[in-house]
């Protein structure tokens, strides 16, 4: 009897030892997963020691973000300096500006210079904008964010203006008259100069005001931690910096799991209460945000057509730096620098895309192109991949014409719902597999300090890309036309022959 009991005890002891060995082995494997499982899976401790599976993305700690910017090549340094110089914004006088002395769009006005003169297509129209504060006093400094446009609603036509800040409360706006008929001028204040300084401070000092999160999981155990381009120093972090582009991304390291156990990315939320009571007065939707500035005189001019003008080539300029680079006429975008073919019929689109694979990488902006093409082209049918709504990946197929259309979202920072880690590789990583393609990347980086932009593949975008039917131009110091609408959400697209 005692022999059976001894055997049972020995068997249980052996099973317990075996279980311990298996458990230790599993933890060892979890902590040493291959680097291919998660891009850039490494972590940094708070004593500045970096344990990395790859030395491609070198980072060191700094007080807030926990690292210094990536080491830039000479070309990237030139690009960064050019980009930062182009977006320099005039600052108001030193010291806090009381709300009563800030820009008031109601008291401000604009006048058309020589509104009764004879205008014809191709002429320049000049407008003077005069900014005043809430006391009705003229402003003595610039830096307001204005938008200006000319438009003719009956023709469904619109074009952006070139705004020049005179740094004394006056702004000059120059329009190229591109179509005949009655042309109306509209000017609006997007943000007063005092609000711009608050936004600049928040961008540099509080990049965490929009935060993200990731889940880490092993077996039944899971943890969720905060993630961002910048995380305050003091706690160990997982370094998910993109090894190809050098774009930084960090998550706080889970207490009990490895960095390689990350399974997803998701938007977290928005920090509130970052503005003082005085600062909040500069951001009132019905007072000083996106408010029209009215004319103190005529707000439109009559434009005569040029003799023998072909409407199809109207407003075309050979100069690739022409301003504006394009405009809307009869509800269609017309470029002044390049010939553009309009695909108004689904058959024309089908003929263009026949025999091709089309890759669309980006956010909701480019996803809408996927949705539009799938709905507009009759034989293009979406193939259900079971992907999360709005996130993807998505795929549509036209078997009759041999067309394959694909969409994938870009990597962080991206404010979608939950995205699996396998989908987080930036679309430039995917694009490098297709030699000869070029891309423009803009993925919600307006939320982070701009020093993080150049290493991520920032290329100078087209001069402007008006949103909507009538174009809008935002002011920049000196010549506001230098980089209009550079903060637009970005995307990338390319095509290749479909292999038979």
C-alpha positions as CSV (number, residue, x, y, z in Angstrom):
1,X,0.0,0.0,0.0
2,X,2.8,2.4,1.0
3,X,4.5,1.5,-2.3
4,X,1.5,2.7,-4.3
5,X,1.3,5.9,-2.2
6,X,5.1,6.5,-2.8
7,X,4.7,6.0,-6.5
8,X,1.8,8.4,-6.6
9,X,3.8,11.0,-4.7
10,X,6.8,10.6,-6.9
11,X,4.6,10.9,-10.0
12,X,3.0,14.1,-8.8
13,X,6.5,15.5,-7.9
14,X,7.7,14.7,-11.4
15,X,4.7,16.3,-13.0
16,X,5.2,19.5,-10.8
17,X,8.8,19.7,-11.9
18,X,7.8,19.2,-15.5
19,X,5.2,22.0,-15.2
20,X,7.7,24.4,-13.7
21,X,10.2,23.6,-16.5
22,X,7.5,24.2,-19.2
23,X,6.5,27.4,-17.5
24,X,10.0,28.7,-17.4
25,X,10.6,27.7,-21.0
26,X,7.5,29.5,-22.1
27,X,8.5,32.7,-20.3
28,X,11.9,32.5,-21.8
29,X,10.5,32.1,-25.3
30,X,8.1,35.0,-24.7
31,X,10.9,37.3,-23.7
32,X,13.0,36.3,-26.7
33,X,10.6,36.3,-29.6
34,X,12.1,36.9,-33.0
35,X,12.3,40.6,-34.0
36,X,10.1,39.9,-37.0
37,X,7.0,39.4,-34.8
38,X,6.8,43.1,-33.9
39,X,8.6,45.9,-35.8
40,X,11.3,47.5,-33.6
41,X,10.4,45.5,-30.5
42,X,12.8,46.8,-27.9
43,X,12.5,48.7,-24.7
44,X,14.3,51.5,-22.9
45,X,14.7,51.6,-19.2
46,X,14.5,54.8,-17.1
47,X,18.3,54.7,-16.5
48,X,18.9,55.4,-20.2
49,X,20.0,51.8,-21.0
50,X,18.5,50.6,-24.3
51,X,18.0,46.9,-24.9
52,X,17.3,46.6,-28.6
53,X,17.0,43.8,-31.1
54,X,18.1,46.1,-33.9
55,X,20.4,49.1,-33.9
56,X,18.7,50.6,-37.0
57,X,16.7,53.1,-35.0
58,X,19.0,54.7,-32.4
59,X,17.3,56.8,-29.8
60,X,18.4,58.3,-26.5
61,X,16.3,59.9,-23.7
62,X,15.5,63.5,-23.2
63,X,13.4,65.1,-20.5
64,X,9.9,65.0,-22.0
65,X,9.7,62.7,-25.0
66,X,12.3,60.3,-23.7
67,X,14.6,60.5,-26.7
68,X,16.3,62.9,-29.0
69,X,15.4,63.3,-32.6
70,X,16.8,60.8,-35.2
71,X,20.2,61.5,-36.6
72,X,19.5,63.1,-40.0
73,X,21.4,62.9,-43.2
74,X,22.7,66.1,-44.8
75,X,19.7,66.0,-47.2
76,X,17.3,65.5,-44.4
77,X,18.8,68.3,-42.4
78,X,18.3,70.7,-45.3
79,X,14.8,69.5,-45.7
80,X,14.0,69.9,-42.0
81,X,15.5,73.4,-41.9
82,X,13.6,74.4,-45.0
83,X,10.3,73.0,-43.7
84,X,10.7,74.7,-40.3
85,X,11.6,78.0,-41.9
86,X,8.6,77.9,-44.2
87,X,6.2,77.6,-41.3
88,X,7.7,80.2,-39.0
89,X,4.8,82.3,-37.7
90,X,4.9,86.0,-36.6
91,X,4.7,86.4,-32.9
92,X,2.6,89.0,-31.0
93,X,4.4,91.4,-28.7
94,X,6.0,90.0,-25.5
95,X,3.7,89.4,-22.6
96,X,0.1,88.2,-22.3
97,X,-2.4,89.9,-24.6
98,X,-5.8,90.5,-23.0
99,X,-8.8,89.1,-24.8
100,X,-10.2,92.6,-25.4
101,X,-7.0,93.4,-27.4
102,X,-7.1,90.2,-29.5
103,X,-8.4,90.0,-33.1
104,X,-12.1,90.6,-33.5
105,X,-13.5,89.5,-37.0
106,X,-16.6,91.6,-36.5
107,X,-14.7,94.9,-36.2
108,X,-12.3,93.9,-38.9
109,X,-13.0,94.5,-42.6
110,X,-11.6,94.3,-46.1
111,X,-11.7,96.5,-49.2
112,X,-11.2,95.7,-52.8
113,X,-8.5,98.0,-54.3
114,X,-9.9,99.9,-57.3
115,X,-13.1,97.8,-57.5
116,X,-14.5,99.9,-60.4
117,X,-11.6,99.4,-62.8
118,X,-11.9,97.2,-65.9
119,X,-11.0,93.6,-65.2
120,X,-10.5,90.8,-67.7
121,X,-9.6,87.1,-67.3
122,X,-5.9,86.8,-66.3
123,X,-5.8,90.2,-64.4
124,X,-4.7,90.5,-60.7
125,X,-7.2,91.6,-58.1
126,X,-5.8,93.1,-54.9
127,X,-7.7,93.2,-51.6
128,X,-6.7,94.9,-48.3
129,X,-7.7,93.3,-45.0
130,X,-7.7,95.5,-41.9
131,X,-7.7,93.7,-38.5
132,X,-9.1,95.3,-35.3
133,X,-9.5,94.2,-31.8
134,X,-12.7,93.9,-29.7
135,X,-12.3,97.6,-28.7
136,X,-12.4,98.5,-32.4
137,X,-8.8,99.6,-32.4
138,X,-6.5,98.7,-35.3
139,X,-4.1,95.8,-34.6
140,X,-0.5,96.7,-34.6
141,X,1.0,93.2,-35.4
142,X,0.2,90.3,-37.6
143,X,0.1,86.5,-37.3
144,X,-3.7,86.0,-37.8
145,X,-4.7,82.8,-39.7
146,X,-6.8,84.0,-42.6
147,X,-8.5,82.3,-45.5
148,X,-9.3,84.1,-48.7
149,X,-11.0,83.1,-51.9
150,X,-12.8,84.3,-55.0
151,X,-15.9,82.3,-56.1
152,X,-18.9,82.4,-58.4
153,X,-21.6,80.1,-57.0
154,X,-23.6,80.1,-60.3
155,X,-20.6,78.8,-62.2
156,X,-19.5,76.5,-59.3
157,X,-16.1,78.1,-59.5
158,X,-13.6,79.1,-56.9
159,X,-9.9,79.8,-56.4
160,X,-7.6,80.6,-53.5
161,X,-5.8,83.9,-52.9
162,X,-2.2,84.6,-52.0
163,X,-2.1,86.4,-48.6
164,X,0.8,88.6,-47.5
165,X,1.2,89.6,-43.8
166,X,2.4,93.2,-43.5
167,X,3.1,92.6,-39.7
168,X,1.1,95.7,-38.7
169,X,-2.4,94.5,-38.6
170,X,-2.8,94.8,-42.4
171,X,-2.9,92.0,-44.9
172,X,-2.8,92.1,-48.7
173,X,-4.5,89.4,-50.7
174,X,-3.8,88.8,-54.4
175,X,-6.1,86.9,-56.7
176,X,-5.7,85.8,-60.3
177,X,-9.0,86.3,-62.1
178,X,-9.5,83.0,-63.9
179,X,-13.0,83.0,-65.3
180,X,-15.5,85.7,-66.6
181,X,-18.6,86.9,-64.9
182,X,-19.3,88.3,-61.5
183,X,-16.6,87.2,-59.0
184,X,-17.2,87.5,-55.3
185,X,-14.4,87.9,-52.7
186,X,-14.7,86.2,-49.3
187,X,-12.3,86.5,-46.3
188,X,-12.5,84.7,-43.0
189,X,-10.6,84.5,-39.8
190,X,-9.7,80.9,-38.9
191,X,-7.7,81.7,-35.7
192,X,-6.6,85.0,-34.2
193,X,-2.8,85.5,-33.8
194,X,-3.2,85.1,-30.0
195,X,-4.8,81.7,-30.5
196,X,-2.0,80.6,-32.8
197,X,0.6,81.1,-30.1
198,X,-1.4,78.9,-27.7
199,X,-1.6,76.2,-30.4
200,X,2.1,76.4,-31.0
201,X,2.8,76.0,-27.3
202,X,0.5,73.0,-27.0
203,X,2.1,71.4,-30.1
204,X,5.5,71.6,-28.6
205,X,4.8,71.2,-24.9
206,X,1.9,68.8,-24.9
207,X,2.1,66.3,-27.8
208,X,0.3,63.9,-25.5
209,X,-2.9,65.9,-25.7
210,X,-4.1,63.2,-28.1
211,X,-3.1,59.9,-26.7
212,X,-3.2,56.3,-27.9
213,X,-3.1,52.8,-26.3
214,X,-2.0,49.3,-27.1
215,X,-2.9,45.9,-25.6
216,X,-0.3,43.3,-24.8
217,X,-1.4,39.7,-24.3
218,X,0.1,36.3,-23.4
219,X,-2.3,33.4,-22.9
220,X,-5.2,34.7,-20.8
221,X,-3.3,37.5,-19.3
222,X,-3.4,41.0,-20.9
223,X,-2.4,44.6,-20.1
224,X,-3.1,47.9,-21.8
225,X,-0.7,50.8,-21.8
226,X,-0.5,54.3,-23.2
227,X,1.3,55.0,-26.4
228,X,2.5,58.1,-28.3
229,X,5.2,59.7,-30.3
230,X,6.3,61.3,-27.0
231,X,6.1,59.8,-23.5
232,X,7.4,61.5,-20.4
233,X,10.6,60.0,-18.9
234,X,10.5,58.0,-15.8
235,X,9.0,54.6,-16.7
236,X,10.3,51.8,-19.0
237,X,8.9,52.1,-22.5
238,X,8.7,49.7,-25.5
239,X,10.3,51.3,-28.5
240,X,8.3,50.6,-31.7
241,X,10.2,53.2,-33.7
242,X,9.9,52.3,-37.4
243,X,13.2,50.7,-38.5
244,X,12.8,51.8,-42.1
245,X,11.6,55.4,-41.8
246,X,13.0,56.2,-38.3
247,X,9.6,57.5,-37.2
248,X,9.4,57.3,-33.4
249,X,6.6,55.4,-31.5
250,X,6.6,54.3,-27.9
251,X,4.3,52.5,-25.5
252,X,4.8,52.2,-21.7
253,X,6.1,48.7,-21.0
254,X,3.6,46.3,-19.5
255,X,4.5,45.3,-15.9
256,X,4.5,41.5,-16.6
257,X,4.6,41.1,-20.4
258,X,7.3,41.7,-23.0
259,X,7.1,44.4,-25.6
260,X,6.8,41.7,-28.3
261,X,3.4,40.6,-26.9
262,X,1.7,43.7,-28.3
263,X,-1.4,42.7,-30.2
264,X,-3.1,46.0,-31.3
265,X,-3.2,49.8,-31.5
266,X,-6.2,52.0,-30.7
267,X,-7.0,55.6,-30.1
268,X,-7.2,56.5,-26.5
269,X,-8.7,60.0,-26.2
270,X,-8.1,63.7,-25.7
271,X,-6.7,65.5,-22.7
272,X,-8.9,68.3,-21.5
273,X,-8.3,71.3,-19.3
274,X,-5.1,72.3,-21.0
275,X,-6.1,75.9,-21.6
276,X,-6.2,78.6,-18.9
277,X,-9.5,80.5,-18.6
278,X,-7.9,83.5,-20.4
279,X,-6.6,81.3,-23.3
280,X,-10.0,79.6,-23.7
281,X,-11.5,83.0,-24.7
282,X,-9.4,82.8,-27.9
283,X,-11.2,79.7,-29.0
284,X,-14.9,80.6,-29.2
285,X,-16.7,79.1,-32.2
286,X,-19.3,81.9,-32.5
287,X,-16.8,84.7,-31.8
288,X,-13.3,84.2,-33.3
289,X,-13.0,80.8,-34.9
290,X,-13.8,80.5,-38.6
291,X,-15.7,83.7,-38.7
292,X,-16.3,85.8,-41.8
293,X,-14.7,89.2,-42.3
294,X,-17.1,91.5,-44.1
295,X,-16.3,94.1,-46.7
296,X,-16.7,97.8,-46.0
297,X,-17.5,98.4,-49.7
298,X,-18.2,96.3,-52.8
299,X,-17.3,92.6,-52.3
300,X,-17.4,91.6,-56.0
301,X,-16.1,92.6,-59.4
302,X,-17.2,92.0,-63.0
303,X,-14.6,90.1,-65.1
304,X,-14.7,90.3,-68.9
305,X,-13.6,87.3,-71.0
306,X,-10.4,87.4,-73.0
307,X,-10.9,87.5,-76.8
308,X,-10.8,84.0,-78.4
309,X,-10.4,82.3,-75.1
310,X,-10.9,78.5,-75.1
311,X,-12.7,77.7,-71.8
312,X,-11.0,74.3,-71.6
313,X,-7.6,75.9,-71.3
314,X,-8.8,78.9,-69.4
315,X,-6.3,80.0,-66.7
316,X,-3.6,77.6,-67.7
317,X,-0.1,78.8,-66.9
318,X,3.2,77.2,-68.0
319,X,5.0,78.2,-64.8
320,X,4.9,75.2,-62.4
321,X,5.0,77.6,-59.5
322,X,1.9,79.6,-60.7
323,X,-0.4,80.8,-57.9
324,X,-2.9,79.5,-57.5
325,X,-1.8,76.1,-59.0
326,X,-5.4,75.4,-59.9
327,X,-9.1,76.3,-59.4
328,X,-12.6,74.9,-59.6
329,X,-14.8,75.8,-62.6
330,X,-18.1,74.1,-63.4
331,X,-17.6,71.9,-60.4
332,X,-14.4,70.4,-61.7
333,X,-10.8,71.0,-60.6
334,X,-8.6,72.6,-63.3
335,X,-4.8,72.6,-62.9
336,X,-2.9,75.6,-64.1
337,X,0.4,73.7,-64.2
338,X,-0.4,70.3,-65.6
339,X,-2.8,68.7,-68.0
340,X,-5.4,66.7,-66.1
341,X,-7.7,64.1,-67.7
342,X,-11.1,64.0,-66.2
343,X,-12.7,60.6,-65.7
344,X,-16.4,61.5,-65.6
345,X,-17.6,58.1,-66.9
346,X,-17.2,54.7,-65.2
347,X,-16.2,53.2,-68.6
348,X,-13.2,55.7,-68.7
349,X,-12.1,54.6,-65.3
350,X,-12.4,51.0,-66.2
351,X,-10.3,51.5,-69.3
352,X,-7.6,53.3,-67.3
353,X,-7.4,50.6,-64.6
354,X,-7.8,47.5,-66.7
355,X,-5.2,44.9,-66.0
356,X,-3.7,46.7,-63.0
357,X,-3.3,46.3,-59.2
358,X,-4.1,49.6,-57.4
359,X,-2.6,50.0,-53.9
360,X,-4.2,52.7,-51.6
361,X,-2.4,53.4,-48.4
362,X,-3.5,56.1,-45.9
363,X,-6.3,57.1,-43.6
364,X,-10.0,57.9,-44.1
365,X,-9.2,60.4,-46.9
366,X,-7.8,57.7,-49.2
367,X,-10.2,55.1,-47.9
368,X,-13.0,57.2,-49.4
369,X,-11.4,56.8,-52.8
370,X,-11.6,53.1,-52.3
371,X,-15.2,53.4,-51.4
372,X,-15.9,55.8,-54.3
373,X,-14.3,53.6,-57.0
374,X,-16.0,50.4,-55.7
375,X,-19.4,52.1,-55.8
376,X,-18.8,54.0,-59.1
377,X,-17.2,51.3,-61.3
378,X,-20.0,48.8,-62.0
379,X,-17.9,45.6,-62.3
380,X,-15.7,46.4,-59.3
381,X,-17.0,44.3,-56.4
382,X,-15.7,44.4,-52.8
383,X,-14.4,41.0,-51.5
384,X,-15.3,40.5,-47.9
385,X,-12.1,40.0,-45.9
386,X,-13.9,40.2,-42.6
387,X,-11.9,43.4,-41.7
388,X,-12.9,45.9,-39.1
389,X,-15.1,48.7,-40.4
390,X,-13.1,51.8,-41.4
391,X,-9.7,50.1,-40.7
392,X,-9.3,47.5,-43.4
393,X,-7.6,46.0,-45.1
394,X,-10.1,46.1,-48.0
395,X,-10.1,44.6,-51.4
396,X,-12.3,45.0,-54.5
397,X,-12.0,42.9,-57.7
398,X,-13.2,43.3,-61.3
399,X,-12.7,39.8,-62.8
400,X,-14.0,40.9,-66.2
401,X,-11.4,43.6,-66.7
402,X,-8.7,42.1,-64.5
403,X,-8.6,44.9,-61.9
404,X,-7.5,44.5,-58.3
405,X,-8.1,47.4,-55.8
406,X,-6.5,47.3,-52.3
407,X,-6.7,49.6,-49.3
408,X,-4.6,49.5,-46.1
409,X,-4.3,52.0,-43.3
410,X,-1.0,53.7,-42.4
411,X,0.7,53.3,-39.1
412,X,0.6,55.4,-36.0
413,X,-0.3,58.1,-35.1
414,X,-3.6,57.0,-36.5
415,X,-7.0,57.7,-34.8
416,X,-8.9,54.7,-36.0
417,X,-10.6,52.2,-33.8
418,X,-8.6,49.1,-32.8
419,X,-6.0,48.1,-35.4
420,X,-4.1,44.8,-35.2
421,X,-0.3,45.0,-34.8
422,X,0.2,43.1,-38.0
423,X,-1.4,46.1,-39.8
424,X,0.7,48.7,-38.2
425,X,3.7,48.7,-40.5
426,X,3.8,52.1,-42.1
427,X,2.7,52.2,-45.7
428,X,6.1,53.4,-46.8
429,X,7.4,50.1,-45.7
430,X,5.0,48.4,-47.9
431,X,5.6,50.8,-50.8
432,X,9.3,50.1,-50.8
433,X,8.6,46.7,-52.2
434,X,7.4,48.4,-55.4
435,X,10.4,50.0,-57.0
436,X,10.0,53.2,-59.0
437,X,7.0,54.4,-57.0
438,X,7.0,57.7,-55.2
439,X,4.9,58.7,-52.3
440,X,3.8,61.6,-50.2
441,X,3.2,60.8,-46.5
442,X,1.1,62.9,-44.2
443,X,-0.4,60.9,-41.4
444,X,-1.9,63.1,-38.7
445,X,1.5,64.6,-37.7
446,X,-0.1,68.0,-37.0
447,X,-0.5,66.7,-33.5
448,X,3.2,66.3,-32.8
449,X,6.4,68.5,-32.7
450,X,7.4,69.1,-36.3
451,X,10.9,67.8,-35.8
452,X,9.5,64.3,-36.2
453,X,8.3,64.9,-39.7
454,X,11.3,64.9,-42.1
455,X,12.7,61.4,-41.3
456,X,9.3,59.9,-42.0
457,X,9.5,60.7,-45.7
458,X,8.1,64.2,-46.0
459,X,8.2,65.4,-49.5
460,X,7.1,68.9,-50.5
461,X,3.4,68.5,-51.5
462,X,1.8,70.3,-54.3
463,X,1.5,74.0,-53.6
464,X,-2.1,73.8,-52.5
465,X,-5.0,71.4,-52.6
466,X,-8.2,73.3,-51.9
467,X,-10.8,71.4,-50.1
468,X,-14.3,71.5,-51.3
469,X,-15.9,73.4,-54.2
470,X,-14.2,76.8,-53.6
471,X,-10.5,76.8,-52.6
472,X,-9.2,78.4,-49.4
473,X,-5.8,79.7,-48.7
474,X,-4.2,80.1,-45.2
475,X,-1.8,82.9,-44.4
476,X,1.9,82.4,-43.7
477,X,4.5,85.0,-42.7
478,X,5.6,87.3,-45.5
479,X,4.3,85.4,-48.5
480,X,1.4,83.2,-47.2
481,X,1.3,81.2,-50.5
482,X,4.5,79.4,-49.8
483,X,3.0,76.3,-48.3
484,X,-0.8,76.5,-48.4
485,X,-2.7,73.7,-46.9
486,X,0.3,71.6,-45.9
487,X,-1.5,70.2,-42.9
488,X,-4.0,68.2,-45.0
489,X,-4.4,64.6,-44.2
490,X,-2.3,62.5,-46.5
491,X,-2.4,59.4,-48.5
492,X,-0.4,57.5,-51.1
493,X,-1.5,55.5,-54.1
494,X,0.2,53.5,-56.8
495,X,-0.5,50.9,-59.4
496,X,1.3,48.1,-61.1
497,X,0.4,45.6,-63.9
498,X,-1.8,42.7,-62.8
499,X,0.0,39.4,-63.4
500,X,-2.0,37.1,-65.4
